[in-house]
């Protein structure tokens, strides 16, 4: 039996290309990082990131257009604009943290400072992982592609046998 894999040429039905299109490149990620750290005003983004004014303007516009940030007038000065994360923007936090942790592990070789911690107990957050529906941590050997129609059938009849990449039934 042929191995099932993502249709790599189908860029329309995959979430990765559209996510990358929305985020763009390095500066979009750095702006998002600053927004997660409470930066809201254009001039503050400029100061914090050292980015060129035209690039910042362009990237902020793209992030607003993608629905990741929203523009709002400041409460205290209606002439000033704030850029705030939307729920769609907040949903990028796990991806941002996973990229940061990957960079610390594979590129820096050391944890960065400051360390992101749990507000309740003050302990550092755990590494971002892939988790099963029952909360088990999964590794690459635990992952299999399945057709969506099979998943729909499972809802009605119970789980089908899944074959791994070597063709072994599970």
Backbone bond lengths (Angstrom), bond angles and torsions (degrees), N, CA, C in turn:
res aa  C-N    CA-C-N  psi(-1)  N-CA   C-N-CA  omega(-1)  CA-C   N-CA-C  phi
1 X - - - 1.456 - - 1.529 108.87 -
2 X 1.320 115.52 138.98 1.467 120.58 -179.32 1.519 110.76 -71.13
3 X 1.309 115.54 144.80 1.464 121.13 179.13 1.530 110.18 -69.41
4 X 1.302 115.66 136.45 1.455 120.77 175.82 1.520 108.44 -86.65
5 X 1.326 116.16 134.48 1.455 121.13 176.67 1.520 108.45 -147.98
6 X 1.296 115.14 169.88 1.458 119.23 177.36 1.523 109.30 -62.50
7 X 1.340 116.94 144.28 1.472 118.72 172.58 1.524 108.40 -74.85
8 X 1.309 116.13 95.75 1.466 121.34 -169.39 1.523 113.83 -65.68
9 X 1.315 117.74 -26.21 1.464 119.84 179.86 1.526 111.87 -82.48
10 X 1.337 117.41 -15.13 1.463 121.03 -178.70 1.520 109.79 -85.29
11 X 1.309 115.95 93.30 1.458 121.19 -177.68 1.521 112.37 -82.40
12 X 1.322 117.98 -14.19 1.457 121.49 -177.41 1.526 110.93 -79.26
13 X 1.314 117.97 -38.09 1.461 121.89 -174.82 1.523 113.71 -92.58
14 X 1.315 118.14 9.20 1.463 122.23 -179.11 1.525 109.10 -113.21
15 X 1.326 116.00 135.56 1.450 120.34 -179.42 1.518 114.54 -73.49
16 X 1.333 117.94 -23.51 1.466 120.16 -176.01 1.529 112.89 -64.77
17 X 1.328 119.84 -51.09 1.472 118.22 179.64 1.527 113.50 -60.22
18 X 1.335 117.57 -38.16 1.464 118.27 -179.71 1.525 110.90 -71.47
19 X 1.331 117.31 -33.34 1.465 120.03 175.61 1.520 110.46 -65.64
20 X 1.324 116.69 -43.17 1.460 120.34 178.95 1.529 111.18 -66.40
21 X 1.321 116.81 -35.36 1.462 120.50 176.93 1.526 110.36 -63.80
22 X 1.317 116.81 -40.71 1.464 120.89 -179.75 1.526 111.21 -68.55
23 X 1.312 116.79 -41.09 1.464 120.36 -175.85 1.518 111.99 -85.17
24 X 1.321 117.69 -30.79 1.454 119.58 176.66 1.505 113.70 80.75
25 X 1.313 116.64 -101.60 1.460 121.01 -171.70 1.521 111.03 -144.98
26 X 1.296 117.01 -164.20 1.461 123.23 -172.51 1.528 113.86 -50.00
27 X 1.317 118.16 -46.48 1.459 119.10 -174.06 1.524 112.12 -65.97
28 X 1.312 117.35 -34.20 1.466 119.28 176.93 1.524 110.34 -62.59
29 X 1.319 116.66 -42.21 1.467 120.33 177.41 1.527 111.09 -65.19
30 X 1.320 117.40 -39.38 1.462 120.36 -179.80 1.535 111.18 -68.49
31 X 1.331 117.05 -36.69 1.466 120.86 175.51 1.525 109.51 -65.08
32 X 1.316 116.57 -44.05 1.461 120.18 178.37 1.525 110.80 -61.88
33 X 1.320 116.95 -41.75 1.471 121.64 176.79 1.533 110.35 -58.97
34 X 1.320 116.57 -44.01 1.463 120.60 178.55 1.531 110.67 -64.48
35 X 1.338 117.03 -39.91 1.467 120.41 178.21 1.528 110.71 -63.48
36 X 1.326 117.60 -39.89 1.466 120.63 175.87 1.527 111.08 -63.28
37 X 1.318 117.10 -24.16 1.465 122.11 179.13 1.533 112.15 -94.29
38 X 1.323 117.67 12.99 1.453 121.35 173.01 1.511 116.61 91.90
39 X 1.315 119.25 4.09 1.470 121.58 177.07 1.530 107.25 -74.29
40 X 1.345 116.36 134.10 1.466 119.91 -176.25 1.525 114.79 -132.85
41 X 1.329 117.54 -21.52 1.462 120.66 -174.06 1.524 111.29 -106.20
42 X 1.313 115.25 147.07 1.462 122.47 -178.38 1.520 111.70 -50.33
43 X 1.319 117.02 -51.52 1.470 120.85 -177.50 1.527 111.68 -63.33
44 X 1.331 116.87 -34.28 1.464 120.14 178.26 1.525 111.44 -69.01
45 X 1.351 116.80 -37.64 1.476 120.09 174.20 1.524 109.34 -61.57
46 X 1.337 116.48 -44.22 1.469 120.90 178.94 1.530 111.16 -56.72
47 X 1.321 115.56 -50.36 1.470 120.68 -178.04 1.524 112.17 -65.05
48 X 1.330 116.67 -43.26 1.461 120.26 -175.23 1.523 112.77 -71.74
49 X 1.330 117.04 -34.45 1.462 120.43 -172.26 1.524 114.40 -102.07
50 X 1.317 118.04 -20.88 1.457 119.60 -176.28 1.520 112.08 66.08
51 X 1.296 116.16 33.77 1.460 123.07 -177.16 1.530 109.18 -94.90
52 X 1.310 116.77 150.83 1.462 120.52 176.95 1.529 109.78 -67.62
53 X 1.310 115.91 143.51 1.466 122.34 -176.20 1.536 111.76 -55.45
54 X 1.330 117.95 -45.17 1.464 120.69 -177.22 1.531 111.80 -67.60
55 X 1.317 116.31 -37.10 1.470 119.80 178.56 1.526 109.62 -68.21
56 X 1.324 117.46 -43.74 1.459 121.15 177.97 1.527 110.50 -59.63
57 X 1.306 117.15 -46.92 1.460 120.83 179.88 1.527 110.88 -58.61
58 X 1.315 116.12 -45.84 1.462 121.16 179.65 1.520 111.58 -62.17
59 X 1.324 117.16 -47.44 1.474 120.92 -177.32 1.525 111.61 -67.89
60 X 1.327 117.86 -39.85 1.458 119.93 176.55 1.533 110.14 -61.43
61 X 1.313 117.17 -42.76 1.469 120.72 178.07 1.519 111.48 -60.67
62 X 1.320 116.82 -43.19 1.471 120.78 179.22 1.522 111.45 -64.66
63 X 1.333 117.06 -40.48 1.463 120.35 179.83 1.528 111.28 -68.70
64 X 1.328 117.14 -34.62 1.468 120.98 175.32 1.526 109.32 -68.50
65 X 1.317 116.65 -45.96 1.470 121.43 179.80 1.530 111.06 -60.04
66 X 1.323 117.14 -35.56 1.469 121.73 179.60 1.531 112.40 -79.04
67 X 1.336 116.94 -6.94 1.455 120.31 179.17 1.518 114.03 80.85
68 X 1.326 117.29 15.71 1.471 122.82 -179.52 1.531 110.21 -86.04
69 X 1.318 115.53 -38.32 1.469 122.29 173.46 1.522 107.96 -120.28
70 X 1.321 115.71 156.94 1.463 120.04 172.07 1.520 108.37 -126.46
71 X 1.316 114.52 148.38 1.468 121.68 176.90 1.509 108.31 -93.21
72 X 1.337 116.45 131.71 1.465 121.69 176.60 1.508 108.76 -136.97
73 X 1.324 115.64 148.06 1.463 119.95 172.87 1.523 108.29 -74.13
74 X 1.332 116.62 140.92 1.465 121.37 177.49 1.524 109.33 -65.45
75 X 1.309 115.89 144.09 1.477 121.36 179.15 1.525 111.40 -63.55
76 X 1.329 115.96 -42.38 1.466 120.54 -174.07 1.529 113.48 -84.60
77 X 1.325 117.96 -20.02 1.463 121.63 -179.87 1.524 107.87 -148.32
78 X 1.319 116.80 97.74 1.468 122.24 -174.62 1.532 113.06 -62.44
79 X 1.329 117.75 -13.82 1.465 120.26 177.94 1.517 111.45 -78.63
80 X 1.329 117.07 -22.61 1.472 121.26 179.98 1.526 110.44 -89.16
81 X 1.311 115.27 147.47 1.470 122.45 -179.86 1.528 109.38 -110.34
82 X 1.309 115.22 139.01 1.465 121.64 172.33 1.518 108.27 -112.00
83 X 1.311 114.98 145.91 1.466 121.89 173.45 1.518 106.61 -108.68
84 X 1.326 116.08 118.53 1.458 121.45 -176.95 1.519 109.94 -120.72
85 X 1.318 114.84 145.44 1.458 120.24 176.38 1.524 110.24 -66.70
86 X 1.314 116.10 138.87 1.462 122.35 173.18 1.536 107.67 -92.48
87 X 1.323 118.37 171.99 1.471 119.09 173.01 1.537 111.96 -55.49
88 X 1.326 116.44 -37.28 1.469 120.94 176.49 1.530 110.23 -61.96
89 X 1.325 116.85 -39.61 1.461 121.33 177.68 1.519 111.81 -67.68
90 X 1.344 116.73 -43.72 1.464 120.30 178.51 1.531 111.47 -61.29
91 X 1.329 116.92 -31.24 1.471 120.07 179.07 1.527 112.43 -66.58
92 X 1.320 118.14 -13.15 1.468 121.08 176.77 1.528 112.60 -82.01
93 X 1.335 118.32 -9.45 1.462 120.70 -176.84 1.529 113.16 -56.80
94 X 1.341 120.61 -47.48 1.476 118.04 178.53 1.530 112.95 -59.18
95 X 1.331 117.00 -38.96 1.466 119.96 178.63 1.522 110.62 -65.34
96 X 1.328 116.71 -42.08 1.470 120.98 178.41 1.524 110.55 -62.48
97 X 1.323 116.77 -44.49 1.467 120.19 -179.88 1.519 110.98 -66.10
98 X 1.334 117.07 -39.23 1.466 120.18 177.98 1.531 110.27 -62.77
99 X 1.328 117.70 -42.60 1.470 120.76 177.50 1.524 111.02 -64.13
100 X 1.324 116.74 -40.89 1.465 120.14 178.32 1.525 110.64 -62.48
101 X 1.332 116.38 -47.24 1.462 120.11 -179.77 1.532 110.91 -62.93
102 X 1.320 117.03 -38.27 1.459 120.63 177.58 1.534 109.67 -62.91
103 X 1.333 116.78 -45.25 1.466 120.76 179.30 1.514 112.54 -62.19
104 X 1.337 116.46 -39.37 1.471 119.94 177.55 1.519 110.94 -64.41
105 X 1.320 116.42 -43.00 1.474 121.39 -176.94 1.530 112.10 -71.38
106 X 1.328 117.01 -48.35 1.458 120.11 -169.32 1.524 114.87 -100.26
107 X 1.311 118.63 -22.09 1.467 120.25 -177.55 1.520 112.16 -110.01
108 X 1.334 117.91 -48.78 1.460 120.46 179.42 1.521 111.74 -80.01
109 X 1.324 115.97 -37.49 1.463 120.78 -177.54 1.514 114.05 82.00
110 X 1.324 117.16 -1.73 1.471 121.86 179.63 1.525 108.29 -144.13
111 X 1.343 117.25 154.05 1.467 119.11 174.82 1.529 110.44 -65.97
112 X 1.305 115.94 142.34 1.465 121.10 178.46 1.523 110.11 -78.75
113 X 1.300 115.23 164.26 1.454 121.70 177.35 1.524 107.39 -123.93
114 X 1.309 120.47 135.29 1.459 128.28 4.97 1.531 111.48 -77.53
115 X 1.311 114.96 168.60 1.459 123.04 -177.92 1.521 108.39 -101.40
116 X 1.331 117.30 131.79 1.459 121.17 177.98 1.528 108.79 -77.35
117 X 1.332 115.80 126.52 1.464 121.33 -174.19 1.523 111.14 -126.41
118 X 1.307 114.31 159.09 1.460 123.41 175.27 1.529 108.45 -70.27
119 X 1.320 117.75 126.22 1.460 122.26 -179.80 1.526 111.46 -58.71
120 X 1.333 116.96 -37.82 1.459 120.53 -174.05 1.520 113.21 -68.82
121 X 1.342 117.20 -49.96 1.475 118.47 -175.04 1.524 114.50 -111.85
122 X 1.320 117.32 -3.47 1.460 120.62 177.43 1.514 115.17 77.19
123 X 1.326 117.61 0.91 1.470 121.41 -178.69 1.531 110.43 -81.93
124 X 1.343 117.38 149.60 1.464 120.06 176.24 1.529 111.21 -59.61
125 X 1.333 116.07 148.29 1.462 119.19 176.94 1.532 108.89 -67.04
126 X 1.317 115.07 155.13 1.465 121.27 177.79 1.530 109.20 -76.08
127 X 1.325 116.27 160.85 1.465 118.34 174.25 1.533 110.60 -59.04
128 X 1.312 116.00 143.35 1.457 121.02 176.11 1.525 106.43 -70.82
129 X 1.319 116.10 130.34 1.462 121.09 -177.13 1.513 110.39 -133.31
130 X 1.315 114.99 168.80 1.462 122.05 171.14 1.517 106.14 -91.50
131 X 1.319 116.07 128.43 1.466 120.30 -176.08 1.520 111.03 -122.53
132 X 1.331 114.68 143.69 1.458 121.45 174.75 1.520 109.28 -73.92
133 X 1.316 116.34 169.65 1.461 121.05 177.88 1.528 111.31 -59.28
134 X 1.341 117.22 -28.44 1.477 120.45 178.43 1.527 112.36 -92.55
135 X 1.331 117.38 12.67 1.470 125.88 174.46 1.526 114.85 79.21
136 X 1.341 118.62 8.59 1.460 119.89 173.89 1.523 108.93 -69.03
137 X 1.348 116.80 143.11 1.459 121.06 173.89 1.523 107.62 -76.55
138 X 1.328 116.61 130.95 1.458 122.11 -178.05 1.515 110.67 -109.65
139 X 1.321 115.98 144.09 1.457 122.71 173.08 1.516 109.58 -109.33
140 X 1.333 117.29 175.95 1.470 120.07 -178.18 1.533 113.32 -55.41
141 X 1.324 117.62 -34.18 1.462 121.25 -179.39 1.523 112.30 -69.20
142 X 1.329 117.66 -15.41 1.462 122.16 -177.87 1.525 113.14 -94.54
143 X 1.315 118.41 0.37 1.459 121.95 -172.07 1.523 111.44 -105.47
144 X 1.326 116.66 139.48 1.455 123.70 178.19 1.524 108.51 -141.60
145 X 1.311 116.94 143.29 1.465 120.91 172.26 1.516 108.23 -84.68
146 X 1.325 116.35 140.77 1.461 122.32 174.95 1.516 108.77 -136.04
147 X 1.301 115.93 149.72 1.461 120.97 176.30 1.527 108.93 -71.68
148 X 1.330 116.10 140.79 1.458 120.83 -179.59 1.525 111.75 -58.41
149 X 1.342 118.24 -35.96 1.471 120.56 -179.77 1.530 110.83 -61.92
150 X 1.339 117.10 -32.73 1.466 120.00 176.77 1.528 110.14 -66.10
151 X 1.324 116.77 -39.80 1.459 120.23 179.26 1.521 111.04 -64.71
152 X 1.327 116.35 -39.30 1.465 120.32 178.05 1.531 109.87 -64.75
153 X 1.341 116.01 -40.27 1.469 120.11 178.37 1.527 110.50 -64.83
154 X 1.340 117.40 -36.61 1.470 121.45 178.39 1.524 111.78 -59.64
155 X 1.323 116.14 -35.31 1.465 119.39 -179.97 1.530 110.24 -61.36
156 X 1.330 115.76 -35.04 1.456 120.20 -176.71 1.532 112.77 -87.02
157 X 1.351 117.23 -35.20 1.467 119.41 -170.74 1.516 114.96 -119.43
158 X 1.304 118.54 -7.99 1.466 121.31 -174.27 1.509 109.58 100.71
159 X 1.349 117.78 164.11 1.463 120.90 -174.09 1.523 113.35 -63.48
160 X 1.319 115.12 139.34 1.461 121.92 174.85 1.514 109.28 -85.77
161 X 1.312 115.78 166.93 1.459 120.20 174.87 1.523 108.31 -70.46
162 X 1.314 115.89 133.00 1.460 121.40 179.43 1.523 107.17 -109.26
163 X 1.324 116.44 134.88 1.453 121.47 178.23 1.510 108.72 -103.03
164 X 1.345 116.49 135.97 1.460 119.56 178.03 1.515 109.49 -80.72
165 X 1.318 116.45 -176.59 1.468 120.62 -175.25 1.524 112.88 -64.07
166 X 1.329 118.00 -20.28 1.464 121.47 178.20 1.523 110.93 -91.07
167 X 1.335 118.12 -2.16 1.459 121.81 179.61 1.508 113.98 89.71
168 X 1.339 118.13 5.09 1.451 122.37 179.58 1.525 110.08 -76.57
169 X 1.345 117.05 131.05 1.466 121.46 -179.61 1.518 110.05 -75.97
170 X 1.347 114.98 143.17 1.479 121.70 176.92 1.505 109.16 -128.96
